[in-house]
Amino acid sequence: MDEDLKKHLENQLKNLPLSAGVYQYFDKENKLLYVGKAKNLKNRIRSYFSFSPKFGVNPNNSLRIQKMISQTAHLEFITTNSEADALILENSFIKQLHPKYNILLRDDKTYPYIYVDFSEDFPRPLSTRKLVKKPKIKYFGPFFRGAKELLNALYFYYPLKQKKTCKSPCIFYQIGRCKAPCAKLISQKEYKKILEQALNALLNPSILIKNLEKQMLFLAQKEYFEEAAKLRDQISTIKDLEVKIQIDIAKLEDFEIFALAFEKNLLSTLRFVVQNGKIIGVNHKITALKNHADFDKNEIYKQLILENFNADTPLIAKEIFVYEDFEDAKVLELLLSERFGKKIHIKSPKIGEKRRICNLAHQNALLNIQTHLKNSDFSIQTQLKDYFELENFPDCIEIYDNSHLQGVARVGAMVCYKFGVWDKKNYRKFHLQSSNDYEQMKEVLTRRALSFDKFPPPDLWLIDGGKALLDLAKDIVLSSGANIDILAISKEKIDSKAHRAKGSAKDKIHSLKGEFSLGAEDKKLQFLQKLRDEAHRFAISFHQNTKKKQDLQSSKLIHLGVTQASLQKLLNFFGNFDAIYQASFDEIAELTNKKTAEKIKSINMGAKN
């Protein structure tokens, strides 16, 4: 830390408030290094520094924190009404900005629950991912996989009410899959017994498996092979739900277990969901950290529990057990209790059955790391990080490309490569209004940056383009405050044309450290080319589909008498046909004329009628 930075920081430390809040450390390039929360901002922030015999980094802090403070140029803070409010804000900033020295747990999934509304005369199990705001609701879950298969199995084997609304006995009654409560052919008391059996099977999947296997055998003997195959796949999924851990809990309790393990720079987080004394779900995640100094169990437990107990999800258990104590457990207790309006306890049991289950969770978390190391090879990501001097381990990579044909059907595409596989559920498509490659990429990256609060940033952006687009991406990242590494890959030019031949293309890689020319056989180059080519494939496919739709829409408008020149003018301004149709009469008339506006708006009126 140079003397000017020391003086600047020392002055800032003189006027810190005593209230709760969130603090942020920035480096000399104004890049966010770290976000933390404090009950007392003055005491917490000053604890990072030593003041005697001279001002500097506090040597009592961890090596990770010492390194971070040595890079700090200035700090900022936001006061809050309480430490709980600060905790929420801290978690939001970490997720949204991915600061260099904070750990980001990437789990953006919302898992389904199965629920029953007992206020209905004939309740039926249904699936939801959010809190259902009705009285007398009972939830089961979350189910980390197989919720759909479980529901299908329940409705297949138990004669539950099959439809939400039904006025007379239907096909399900005729084939024996429903007792026709709509026609009062079963009493509420008798129906309740069937529902209780179904819900018992929900918590004991082995019951469903046994019955489904009998049905599968029957269908196979009757040579209904297609139906038997569907059941076989269903059985396989439900078998995967069965937790291979034998635990006998005498009481029919509901609680959750969280455990962490860290080994060889891999963090393993694990969650057990226990309902009615049975483990109904196990969820685990592996996250690659930069080095051993990154392991901060307090930060990880906070994120893990906050993400799994957000305000929109049902509360099943009021007791949370953790493998080990962590600093902010009490403030997290208060926050969750206030959030759900119920007293919630977070404990690290020392003896007894709960201690045994916590130990078991930790053992499984360690086992998941060992399994991951055997089955996964992240050597190429390690090579990328070292060679290009990336700040983040590139676990999560987003790749961008745009596509258009002479300004027509302008689209952008983002593909995602996460934890060594294509994460297709997080692929994104963009309809674009800009007319050139630079502005199109600016539009795509800006829209992505604006979504960081809902969809956390990746470790690395890979841009299909050269230095100009790299600099553009850098400016967008800096303005967002997020911590993202950036690489750009520009295609080799042969006779002024892009050359994509696999195995021989010598594409150039641009980074913030400089330009790199790798050999055609270099594994790093081949890996980046593979990522780029998938983004290109996805963009081209989206472009072709968009072009087909636009051609169809064009022919409709031209048939109505809209001129090609007016049509092109509208497309250039609005970007796509959906935007044209949503535009007002005056907007269309101003760009073209009133007659054209009348013709286009007449399509809208026809669609409404």
C-alpha positions as CSV (number, residue, x, y, z in Angstrom):
1,M,0.0,0.0,0.0
2,D,1.6,3.3,-1.1
3,E,1.8,6.4,1.1
4,D,-0.9,8.4,-0.7
5,L,-3.4,5.5,-0.4
6,K,-2.5,5.1,3.3
7,K,-3.3,8.8,3.9
8,H,-6.5,8.7,2.0
9,L,-7.7,5.6,3.8
10,E,-6.6,6.9,7.2
11,N,-8.7,10.0,6.6
12,Q,-11.7,8.0,5.6
13,L,-11.4,5.9,8.8
14,K,-11.7,9.0,11.0
15,N,-15.4,9.7,10.1
16,L,-17.1,6.4,10.3
17,P,-20.6,6.0,11.8
18,L,-21.4,3.8,14.8
19,S,-24.5,2.4,13.1
20,A,-25.1,-0.9,11.3
21,G,-24.5,-1.1,7.6
22,V,-22.7,-2.4,4.6
23,Y,-19.1,-1.5,3.6
24,Q,-17.3,-1.9,0.3
25,Y,-13.6,-1.9,-0.5
26,F,-12.3,-0.7,-4.0
27,D,-8.9,-0.9,-5.6
28,K,-7.1,2.0,-7.3
29,E,-9.0,1.3,-10.6
30,N,-12.3,1.6,-8.7
31,K,-13.0,-2.1,-9.0
32,L,-15.0,-3.6,-6.2
33,L,-12.9,-5.9,-4.0
34,Y,-15.1,-6.9,-1.1
35,V,-18.5,-6.4,0.5
36,G,-19.1,-6.9,4.2
37,K,-21.8,-6.1,6.8
38,A,-21.4,-4.7,10.3
39,K,-23.4,-4.2,13.4
40,N,-21.1,-1.2,14.1
41,L,-19.4,0.1,10.9
42,K,-16.7,2.1,12.7
43,N,-15.5,-0.8,14.8
44,R,-15.8,-3.4,12.0
45,I,-14.0,-1.4,9.3
46,R,-11.2,-0.2,11.7
47,S,-10.6,-3.8,12.7
48,Y,-9.0,-4.4,9.2
49,F,-6.2,-1.9,9.9
50,S,-3.5,-1.4,12.5
51,F,-2.8,2.1,13.8
52,S,0.3,1.5,15.9
53,P,3.3,1.9,15.6
54,K,2.2,3.0,12.1
55,F,-0.9,2.8,10.0
56,G,-1.2,-0.3,7.8
57,V,-2.8,-3.7,7.3
58,N,-3.9,-5.6,10.5
59,P,-1.6,-8.7,10.6
60,N,-4.2,-10.5,12.9
61,N,-6.6,-10.9,10.0
62,S,-6.5,-13.9,7.5
63,L,-4.0,-13.8,4.6
64,R,-7.0,-13.4,2.3
65,I,-8.1,-10.3,4.1
66,Q,-4.6,-8.9,4.4
67,K,-4.1,-9.2,0.7
68,M,-7.4,-7.5,0.0
69,I,-6.6,-4.6,2.3
70,S,-3.2,-4.2,0.7
71,Q,-5.0,-3.6,-2.6
72,T,-7.7,-1.2,-1.2
73,A,-7.6,2.4,-2.4
74,H,-10.8,3.6,-0.9
75,L,-13.9,2.5,0.9
76,E,-17.6,3.3,0.8
77,F,-20.4,2.4,3.2
78,I,-24.2,2.4,3.4
79,T,-25.9,2.7,6.8
80,T,-29.0,0.5,7.6
81,N,-31.6,0.4,10.3
82,S,-30.4,-2.9,11.7
83,E,-27.7,-5.6,11.3
84,A,-30.4,-7.8,9.7
85,D,-31.1,-5.2,7.0
86,A,-27.3,-5.0,6.4
87,L,-27.2,-8.8,6.1
88,I,-29.8,-8.7,3.3
89,L,-28.1,-5.9,1.5
90,E,-24.7,-7.6,1.8
91,N,-26.1,-10.8,0.3
92,S,-27.7,-8.9,-2.6
93,F,-24.4,-7.1,-3.4
94,I,-22.4,-10.3,-3.4
95,K,-24.9,-12.0,-5.7
96,Q,-25.2,-9.0,-8.0
97,L,-21.6,-7.8,-8.2
98,H,-19.5,-10.9,-7.4
99,P,-16.7,-8.9,-5.7
100,K,-13.2,-10.3,-6.1
101,Y,-12.7,-11.4,-2.4
102,N,-16.2,-12.6,-1.7
103,I,-17.3,-16.1,-2.4
104,L,-20.3,-16.5,-4.7
105,L,-22.4,-19.6,-4.4
106,R,-23.9,-20.2,-7.8
107,D,-27.3,-21.7,-7.2
108,D,-29.9,-19.8,-9.2
109,K,-32.4,-22.7,-9.2
110,T,-35.9,-22.6,-7.6
111,Y,-36.8,-26.1,-6.6
112,P,-40.4,-27.4,-6.7
113,Y,-42.6,-28.3,-3.7
114,I,-45.6,-30.5,-3.7
115,Y,-48.5,-29.1,-1.8
116,V,-52.1,-29.9,-0.8
117,D,-54.9,-27.4,-0.1
118,F,-56.9,-28.9,2.7
119,S,-59.5,-26.2,2.5
120,E,-60.9,-28.0,-0.6
121,D,-63.6,-30.7,-0.2
122,F,-61.5,-33.1,-2.3
123,P,-57.8,-31.9,-2.1
124,R,-55.3,-33.0,-4.7
125,P,-51.4,-32.8,-4.7
126,L,-50.0,-30.1,-6.9
127,S,-46.6,-28.7,-7.7
128,T,-45.4,-25.1,-7.0
129,R,-42.1,-23.3,-6.9
130,K,-43.4,-20.4,-4.8
131,L,-45.5,-19.8,-1.7
132,V,-49.2,-20.4,-2.4
133,K,-51.2,-17.7,-0.5
134,K,-54.1,-19.8,0.6
135,P,-55.2,-21.1,4.1
136,K,-54.7,-24.8,5.2
137,I,-51.8,-25.5,2.8
138,K,-49.4,-28.4,3.6
139,Y,-46.1,-28.5,1.7
140,F,-43.8,-31.4,1.0
141,G,-40.2,-30.7,-0.3
142,P,-38.4,-29.1,-1.8
143,F,-37.7,-31.9,-4.3
144,F,-34.3,-31.3,-6.0
145,R,-35.3,-33.7,-8.8
146,G,-38.2,-35.9,-9.8
147,A,-41.1,-33.9,-8.5
148,K,-43.0,-34.3,-11.8
149,E,-42.4,-38.1,-11.8
150,L,-43.6,-38.3,-8.2
151,L,-46.8,-36.5,-8.9
152,N,-47.4,-38.6,-12.0
153,A,-46.9,-41.8,-10.0
154,L,-49.3,-40.6,-7.2
155,Y,-52.0,-39.9,-9.8
156,F,-51.3,-43.1,-11.6
157,Y,-51.5,-45.5,-8.7
158,Y,-54.0,-43.7,-6.3
159,P,-57.5,-42.8,-7.4
160,L,-57.2,-39.2,-6.6
161,K,-59.3,-36.4,-8.1
162,Q,-57.6,-36.1,-11.4
163,K,-58.9,-32.7,-12.7
164,K,-59.2,-29.3,-11.1
165,T,-62.8,-28.9,-12.3
166,C,-65.0,-31.7,-13.5
167,K,-68.8,-31.8,-13.7
168,S,-69.4,-35.5,-14.4
169,P,-67.5,-38.8,-14.4
170,C,-64.9,-38.7,-17.1
171,I,-62.4,-41.1,-18.7
172,F,-60.3,-41.3,-15.5
173,Y,-63.4,-42.8,-13.7
174,Q,-63.9,-45.3,-16.5
175,I,-60.4,-46.6,-16.3
176,G,-60.4,-46.7,-12.5
177,R,-58.0,-43.8,-11.9
178,C,-60.6,-41.6,-10.1
179,K,-63.6,-42.2,-7.8
180,A,-65.6,-39.4,-9.4
181,P,-66.0,-37.0,-6.4
182,C,-67.5,-34.6,-8.9
183,A,-70.6,-36.9,-9.0
184,K,-70.5,-37.6,-5.2
185,L,-69.6,-41.3,-5.9
186,I,-67.1,-41.2,-3.0
187,S,-67.5,-39.5,0.4
188,Q,-65.0,-37.0,1.7
189,K,-64.1,-39.4,4.5
190,E,-63.3,-42.2,2.1
191,Y,-61.4,-39.8,-0.2
192,K,-59.3,-38.6,2.8
193,K,-58.1,-42.1,3.4
194,I,-56.9,-42.4,-0.2
195,L,-55.1,-39.0,0.1
196,E,-53.4,-40.0,3.3
197,Q,-52.1,-43.2,1.6
198,A,-50.8,-41.1,-1.3
199,L,-49.0,-38.6,0.9
200,N,-47.4,-41.5,2.9
201,A,-46.1,-42.9,-0.4
202,L,-44.8,-39.4,-1.2
203,L,-42.5,-39.6,1.8
204,N,-41.8,-43.3,1.2
205,P,-41.0,-43.6,-2.6
206,S,-40.3,-47.4,-2.2
207,I,-44.0,-47.9,-1.9
208,L,-44.6,-46.2,-5.3
209,I,-41.7,-48.2,-6.9
210,K,-43.1,-51.5,-5.8
211,N,-46.5,-50.8,-7.2
212,L,-45.2,-49.2,-10.4
213,E,-43.0,-52.2,-11.1
214,K,-46.0,-54.5,-10.9
215,Q,-47.8,-52.3,-13.3
216,M,-44.8,-52.2,-15.7
217,L,-44.6,-56.0,-15.7
218,F,-48.3,-56.3,-16.4
219,L,-48.0,-53.8,-19.4
220,A,-45.0,-55.7,-20.7
221,Q,-46.9,-59.0,-20.6
222,K,-49.8,-57.5,-22.5
223,E,-47.1,-56.2,-25.0
224,Y,-47.9,-52.6,-24.3
225,F,-44.1,-51.9,-24.6
226,E,-44.3,-48.2,-25.1
227,E,-46.3,-47.6,-21.9
228,A,-44.1,-50.1,-20.0
229,A,-41.0,-48.1,-21.1
230,K,-42.5,-44.9,-19.8
231,L,-43.1,-46.5,-16.4
232,R,-39.5,-47.9,-16.5
233,D,-38.1,-44.4,-16.9
234,Q,-40.4,-43.1,-14.2
235,I,-39.3,-45.8,-11.8
236,S,-35.7,-45.1,-12.5
237,T,-36.2,-41.4,-11.6
238,I,-38.0,-42.2,-8.4
239,K,-35.3,-44.7,-7.4
240,D,-32.8,-41.9,-7.7
241,L,-34.9,-39.9,-5.2
242,E,-34.3,-42.5,-2.5
243,V,-31.6,-41.3,-0.2
244,K,-29.0,-44.0,0.3
245,I,-28.6,-43.0,3.9
246,Q,-30.3,-45.0,6.6
247,I,-31.4,-42.8,9.5
248,D,-34.0,-43.8,12.1
249,I,-35.5,-40.7,13.7
250,A,-38.1,-41.9,16.3
251,K,-40.0,-38.5,16.3
252,L,-41.8,-37.4,13.1
253,E,-39.8,-34.2,13.0
254,D,-39.2,-31.6,10.3
255,F,-35.8,-29.9,10.1
256,E,-33.0,-29.1,7.7
257,I,-29.2,-29.8,7.9
258,F,-26.5,-27.7,6.2
259,A,-22.8,-28.8,6.1
260,L,-19.7,-27.5,4.3
261,A,-16.5,-29.3,3.4
262,F,-13.3,-27.9,1.7
263,E,-10.5,-29.8,0.1
264,K,-8.1,-29.2,-2.8
265,N,-9.6,-25.7,-3.5
266,L,-13.1,-27.2,-3.9
267,L,-15.9,-26.2,-1.7
268,S,-18.8,-28.7,-1.2
269,T,-22.1,-27.5,0.3
270,L,-24.8,-30.0,1.3
271,R,-28.4,-29.7,2.4
272,F,-30.5,-32.5,3.9
273,V,-34.3,-31.9,4.0
274,V,-35.9,-34.0,6.7
275,Q,-39.7,-34.3,6.8
276,N,-41.8,-36.5,9.2
277,G,-38.5,-38.0,10.4
278,K,-37.3,-39.0,6.9
279,I,-34.7,-37.5,4.6
280,I,-36.7,-36.7,1.6
281,G,-34.1,-34.8,-0.3
282,V,-30.3,-34.2,-0.5
283,N,-28.9,-31.3,-2.6
284,H,-25.2,-30.6,-3.0
285,K,-23.0,-28.2,-4.9
286,I,-19.3,-28.0,-5.8
287,T,-17.6,-24.6,-6.2
288,A,-14.0,-24.1,-7.2
289,L,-12.3,-21.5,-5.0
290,K,-9.1,-19.6,-5.8
291,N,-7.1,-21.0,-2.9
292,H,-7.3,-22.2,0.6
293,A,-7.4,-18.6,1.9
294,D,-10.8,-18.1,0.2
295,F,-12.6,-20.4,2.6
296,D,-14.8,-18.3,4.9
297,K,-17.4,-20.5,6.6
298,N,-19.3,-17.6,8.0
299,E,-19.8,-16.0,4.6
300,I,-20.7,-19.4,3.0
301,Y,-23.3,-20.4,5.7
302,K,-24.9,-17.0,5.4
303,Q,-25.4,-17.2,1.7
304,L,-26.4,-20.8,1.7
305,I,-29.1,-20.4,4.3
306,L,-30.4,-17.0,2.9
307,E,-30.7,-18.4,-0.6
308,N,-32.6,-21.5,0.6
309,F,-34.9,-19.6,2.9
310,N,-36.0,-16.7,0.7
311,A,-39.3,-14.9,1.3
312,D,-41.1,-16.5,-1.7
313,T,-40.5,-20.1,-0.7
314,P,-42.7,-22.2,1.7
315,L,-41.3,-22.7,5.2
316,I,-41.4,-26.4,6.1
317,A,-39.0,-26.6,9.0
318,K,-38.4,-24.1,11.8
319,E,-35.2,-25.8,13.0
320,I,-32.0,-25.5,11.0
321,F,-29.0,-27.6,12.1
322,V,-25.5,-26.8,10.9
323,Y,-22.3,-28.9,11.0
324,E,-20.4,-26.1,12.9
325,D,-21.0,-22.8,14.6
326,F,-20.6,-19.6,12.5
327,E,-20.4,-16.0,13.5
328,D,-23.7,-14.6,12.2
329,A,-26.0,-17.4,13.2
330,K,-27.9,-15.3,15.7
331,V,-28.6,-12.4,13.4
332,L,-29.6,-14.8,10.7
333,E,-32.0,-16.4,13.2
334,L,-33.6,-13.0,13.9
335,L,-33.8,-12.2,10.2
336,L,-35.5,-15.5,9.2
337,S,-37.9,-15.3,12.2
338,E,-39.0,-11.8,11.1
339,R,-39.2,-12.9,7.5
340,F,-41.5,-15.8,8.1
341,G,-43.3,-14.6,11.2
342,K,-42.3,-17.7,13.2
343,K,-39.5,-18.4,15.6
344,I,-36.7,-20.1,13.7
345,H,-33.6,-21.7,15.4
346,I,-30.2,-22.2,13.9
347,K,-28.1,-24.6,16.0
348,S,-24.9,-26.7,15.8
349,P,-25.8,-29.7,18.0
350,K,-22.9,-31.1,20.1
351,I,-24.3,-34.5,21.0
352,G,-27.1,-36.9,20.2
353,E,-29.0,-37.9,17.0
354,K,-28.8,-34.5,15.4
355,R,-25.0,-34.4,15.9
356,R,-24.8,-37.8,14.2
357,I,-26.8,-36.5,11.2
358,C,-24.7,-33.4,11.0
359,N,-21.5,-35.5,11.0
360,L,-23.1,-37.7,8.3
361,A,-23.8,-34.6,6.2
362,H,-20.2,-33.4,6.5
363,Q,-18.9,-36.9,5.5
364,N,-21.2,-36.8,2.4
365,A,-20.0,-33.3,1.5
366,L,-16.4,-34.6,1.7
367,L,-17.3,-37.7,-0.4
368,N,-18.9,-35.4,-3.0
369,I,-15.5,-33.6,-3.4
370,Q,-13.7,-36.9,-3.9
371,T,-16.3,-38.1,-6.4
372,H,-16.1,-34.8,-8.2
373,L,-12.3,-35.0,-8.5
374,K,-12.5,-38.5,-9.9
375,N,-15.2,-37.6,-12.5
376,S,-14.3,-34.1,-13.5
377,D,-11.3,-32.6,-15.2
378,F,-11.0,-28.8,-14.8
379,S,-7.4,-28.6,-16.0
380,I,-8.4,-26.5,-19.0
381,Q,-10.1,-23.9,-16.8
382,T,-7.0,-23.9,-14.6
383,Q,-4.8,-23.3,-17.7
384,L,-7.0,-20.4,-18.8
385,K,-6.9,-18.8,-15.4
386,D,-3.1,-19.1,-15.2
387,Y,-2.2,-18.2,-18.8
388,F,-4.5,-15.2,-19.2
389,E,-4.0,-14.1,-15.5
390,L,-7.7,-14.2,-14.8
391,E,-8.9,-13.1,-11.4
392,N,-11.7,-15.7,-11.2
393,F,-11.6,-19.4,-11.7
394,P,-13.7,-19.7,-14.8
395,D,-16.3,-22.1,-13.5
396,C,-19.1,-20.2,-15.1
397,I,-18.5,-18.8,-18.6
398,E,-21.0,-16.8,-20.7
399,I,-20.3,-16.5,-24.5
400,Y,-21.8,-13.9,-26.8
401,D,-22.4,-13.6,-30.5
402,N,-24.7,-11.6,-32.8
403,S,-26.2,-12.5,-36.1
404,H,-28.0,-10.6,-38.9
405,L,-28.3,-10.6,-42.7
406,Q,-27.7,-7.1,-44.2
407,G,-29.4,-5.6,-41.2
408,V,-32.4,-7.9,-41.3
409,A,-33.5,-10.2,-38.4
410,R,-31.0,-8.7,-36.0
411,V,-30.5,-11.0,-33.0
412,G,-28.0,-11.6,-30.2
413,A,-27.3,-14.8,-28.3
414,M,-25.7,-15.9,-25.1
415,V,-24.7,-19.5,-24.2
416,C,-23.5,-20.6,-20.8
417,Y,-20.8,-23.2,-19.9
418,K,-21.0,-24.0,-16.2
419,F,-19.2,-26.6,-14.1
420,G,-17.8,-28.3,-17.2
421,V,-21.1,-28.7,-19.1
422,W,-23.4,-26.6,-21.4
423,D,-26.0,-25.0,-19.1
424,K,-28.8,-24.8,-21.7
425,K,-31.5,-23.6,-19.3
426,N,-29.5,-20.4,-19.0
427,Y,-29.0,-19.7,-22.7
428,R,-30.5,-16.4,-23.7
429,K,-31.8,-14.8,-26.9
430,F,-32.1,-11.1,-27.7
431,H,-34.0,-9.2,-30.4
432,L,-31.9,-6.2,-31.3
433,Q,-32.6,-2.8,-32.7
434,S,-29.0,-1.6,-33.4
435,S,-27.7,-1.9,-37.0
436,N,-24.0,-2.6,-36.6
437,D,-22.0,-5.2,-34.8
438,Y,-20.5,-2.9,-32.2
439,E,-23.9,-1.3,-31.2
440,Q,-25.5,-4.8,-31.2
441,M,-23.0,-6.2,-28.8
442,K,-23.3,-3.1,-26.6
443,E,-27.1,-3.6,-26.5
444,V,-26.7,-7.3,-25.6
445,L,-24.1,-6.8,-22.9
446,T,-25.9,-3.8,-21.4
447,R,-29.1,-5.8,-21.1
448,R,-27.2,-8.7,-19.5
449,A,-25.5,-6.3,-17.0
450,L,-28.8,-4.8,-16.0
451,S,-30.0,-8.3,-15.0
452,F,-27.2,-9.1,-12.5
453,D,-29.5,-8.5,-9.6
454,K,-31.8,-11.4,-10.7
455,F,-29.2,-13.5,-12.5
456,P,-25.7,-13.4,-10.9
457,P,-22.8,-12.5,-13.2
458,P,-20.5,-15.2,-14.4
459,D,-16.7,-15.6,-13.8
460,L,-15.8,-14.9,-17.4
461,W,-17.3,-13.3,-20.5
462,L,-16.1,-14.6,-23.9
463,I,-16.9,-12.2,-26.7
464,D,-16.9,-13.1,-30.4
465,G,-15.0,-10.1,-31.7
466,G,-11.8,-8.2,-31.4
467,K,-10.2,-5.5,-29.2
468,A,-12.9,-2.9,-29.8
469,L,-15.6,-5.3,-28.4
470,L,-13.2,-6.3,-25.5
471,D,-12.9,-2.6,-24.5
472,L,-16.7,-2.2,-24.9
473,A,-17.3,-5.1,-22.6
474,K,-14.7,-3.7,-20.1
475,D,-16.6,-0.4,-19.9
476,I,-19.9,-2.1,-19.3
477,V,-18.5,-4.4,-16.6
478,L,-16.8,-1.4,-14.8
479,S,-20.0,0.6,-15.0
480,S,-21.9,-2.3,-13.4
481,G,-19.4,-2.7,-10.6
482,A,-19.4,-6.5,-11.2
483,N,-16.2,-8.7,-11.0
484,I,-16.0,-10.4,-14.4
485,D,-13.0,-11.4,-16.4
486,I,-13.2,-10.8,-20.1
487,L,-11.7,-12.5,-23.2
488,A,-12.5,-11.8,-26.9
489,I,-11.8,-14.2,-29.7
490,S,-11.5,-12.8,-33.2
491,K,-11.6,-15.1,-36.2
492,E,-8.5,-15.6,-38.3
493,K,-8.9,-13.7,-41.7
494,I,-7.9,-15.5,-44.9
495,D,-8.5,-13.4,-48.0
496,S,-10.6,-11.0,-45.9
497,K,-12.9,-13.8,-44.8
498,A,-13.3,-15.3,-41.4
499,H,-11.8,-18.8,-41.3
500,R,-13.5,-21.3,-39.0
501,A,-11.8,-24.6,-40.1
502,K,-11.4,-26.7,-37.0
503,G,-7.9,-27.8,-36.2
504,S,-6.2,-25.1,-38.3
505,A,-7.7,-21.7,-37.5
506,K,-5.3,-19.4,-35.7
507,D,-7.8,-17.1,-34.0
508,K,-6.5,-14.3,-31.9
509,I,-7.4,-14.0,-28.2
510,H,-7.7,-10.5,-26.7
511,S,-7.6,-9.9,-23.0
512,L,-7.1,-6.9,-20.7
513,K,-3.4,-8.0,-20.5
514,G,-2.8,-8.0,-24.2
515,E,-3.2,-9.9,-27.4
516,F,-2.4,-13.6,-27.7
517,S,-1.7,-15.8,-30.8
518,L,-1.9,-19.5,-29.8
519,G,-1.0,-22.4,-32.0
520,A,-3.8,-24.3,-33.8
521,E,-3.1,-27.4,-31.7
522,D,-3.2,-25.4,-28.4
523,K,-5.9,-26.9,-26.1
524,K,-6.7,-23.5,-24.7
525,L,-7.4,-22.1,-28.1
526,Q,-9.5,-25.2,-29.1
527,F,-11.5,-24.9,-25.9
528,L,-12.3,-21.2,-26.5
529,Q,-13.1,-22.0,-30.2
530,K,-15.5,-24.7,-29.0
531,L,-17.3,-22.1,-26.7
532,R,-17.4,-19.5,-29.5
533,D,-18.7,-22.0,-32.1
534,E,-21.6,-23.0,-29.8
535,A,-22.6,-19.3,-29.3
536,H,-22.4,-18.9,-33.1
537,R,-24.5,-22.0,-33.7
538,F,-27.1,-20.8,-31.3
539,A,-27.1,-17.2,-32.7
540,I,-27.4,-18.5,-36.3
541,S,-30.3,-20.8,-35.4
542,F,-32.2,-18.0,-33.7
543,H,-31.4,-15.7,-36.6
544,Q,-32.8,-18.2,-39.1
545,N,-36.0,-18.7,-37.2
546,T,-36.4,-15.0,-36.7
547,K,-35.8,-14.4,-40.4
548,K,-38.5,-17.0,-41.3
549,K,-41.0,-15.3,-39.0
550,Q,-40.1,-11.8,-40.3
551,D,-40.5,-13.0,-43.9
552,L,-43.9,-14.3,-43.1
553,Q,-44.9,-11.0,-41.4
554,S,-43.4,-9.0,-44.3
555,S,-45.6,-10.8,-46.8
556,K,-48.7,-10.1,-44.7
557,L,-48.0,-6.4,-44.6
558,I,-46.9,-6.1,-48.2
559,H,-50.1,-7.9,-49.2
560,L,-52.0,-5.2,-47.3
561,G,-50.3,-2.5,-49.3
562,V,-47.4,-1.5,-47.0
563,T,-44.4,-0.6,-49.2
564,Q,-41.1,-2.3,-48.9
565,A,-39.5,1.0,-48.1
566,S,-41.9,1.7,-45.2
567,L,-41.5,-1.8,-43.9
568,Q,-37.7,-1.4,-43.9
569,K,-37.9,2.0,-42.2
570,L,-40.1,0.5,-39.4
571,L,-37.8,-2.5,-38.9
572,N,-34.7,-0.3,-38.7
573,F,-36.4,1.8,-36.0
574,F,-38.3,-0.9,-33.9
575,G,-36.0,-3.9,-34.6
576,N,-38.7,-6.5,-35.0
577,F,-42.3,-7.0,-35.9
578,D,-43.6,-7.5,-32.3
579,A,-42.3,-4.0,-31.4
580,I,-43.9,-2.6,-34.6
581,Y,-47.3,-4.1,-33.6
582,Q,-46.9,-2.7,-30.1
583,A,-46.1,0.8,-31.3
584,S,-48.8,3.5,-31.2
585,F,-50.6,4.8,-34.3
586,D,-48.8,8.1,-34.0
587,E,-45.3,6.5,-33.7
588,I,-45.9,4.5,-36.9
589,A,-47.5,7.4,-38.7
590,E,-44.6,9.7,-37.8
591,L,-42.1,7.2,-39.3
592,T,-44.2,6.5,-42.4
593,N,-47.6,7.9,-43.0
594,K,-51.2,7.7,-41.6
595,K,-52.3,5.2,-44.3
596,T,-49.5,2.8,-43.3
597,A,-50.3,3.2,-39.7
598,E,-54.0,2.4,-40.3
599,K,-53.1,-0.8,-42.2
600,I,-50.8,-2.0,-39.4
601,K,-53.1,-1.2,-36.6
602,S,-55.9,-3.0,-38.5
603,I,-53.9,-6.2,-38.0
604,N,-53.9,-5.6,-34.2
605,M,-57.6,-5.0,-34.2
606,G,-58.2,-8.2,-36.2
607,A,-56.1,-10.1,-33.7
608,K,-58.1,-8.8,-30.8
609,N,-61.4,-9.6,-32.4
